[in-house]
Amino acid sequence: MMERRKFIQNSVMVSGGLLIAPNILAGTSSILGSAKSKNTLTILHTNDTHSNIDPFPDNHAKYAGKGGVARRFEMIQKIRSEEENVILLDAGDIFQGTPYFNKFGGVLEMKLMTKLGYDVATMGNHDFDGGMDGFVKAKSYADFPFVCANYNFQNTPVDGHTVGHAIIQRGKIKVGVFGVGVELQGLVPDDKFGETVYHDPIEIATDKATELKKLGCDLIICLSHLGYEYESEKVSDRVLAQKTKGIHLIIGGHTHTFLDKPTEEKNLDGETVLVNQVGWAGVQLGRIDFEFDKKAFSKKDVLVVE
């Protein structure tokens, strides 16, 4: 029987009749349930799973018995049975870290993520470790899109295998998701990313948020593999939140940061942006519930893009 651990919810109001109730499900042994609601959207998310398919051994010094795809699947399915509208996202670094990647080159990870029902993911720097042809081969087993808005893959094997954004419809709720990634130069061997061109994530994120707002999205999510924060001037999730407009939620990765609850930042318009990250290796599953005012949907035309 799975241990139940409850966490305090803190809520804030932002524009557009949207009530945000951030929650963290800490570890894959935790459950947080609630009654079904057509006006509530539940975002589940992971980052930096790094080919960790099995749980950590029971004698592990830090994460004894935690993690594992099977346990995550059980948890996700239970939440889906409890909630009307659920979206599952990943913020990159799916590959590299265990012999599973060495043996199967990322194919196993993609097959399992498809089985778990991921809706959208973005690429992390380690997702280039098998080379661009390796990523394309593994991705062919993924039944979900990769969003990479600030990487231009023209003249590379990845060209045409990612999209700038995805739009997901859950009931009356229309969600726009785009992705931004870290600078690859100096982090990834040149031959692994080829002629990929990196663009400023702040500029791209601003453009994408504007575009998705014009497309009528009720909620705009950035999947970021920039990192939570740095002591240097390097662009991070917190900086991205502060220097853009229109983004409601940034789901991050790269720095393996464990957060007890989402960080709240103010964007250029003074509106709240949530920033969240759940460590690494799948030892935590992130959850954030958004509740929408019914009036927000009264005159809205919806476009379904799956």
ABEGO torsion letter per residue (X at the ends): XBBBBBBBBBBBBBBGGBBBBBBBBBEAABBBBBBBBAABBBBBBBBGAGGBABBBBAABAAABGBEEAAAAAAAAAAAAAABABBBBBBAEGABEGBAAAAAAGGAAAAAAAAAAGBABBBBBAAAAAAEAAAAAAAAAABABBBBBAABBABGBAABGABBABBBBBBEABBBBBBBBBBBABGABBAAAAEABBBBBAAAAAAAAAAAAAAAGBABBBBBBAAEABBABABBBAAAAAAABBGBABBBBBGAGBBBABBBBBBBAAGBBBBBBBBEBGGABBBBBBBBBBAAAAAABBBBBBX
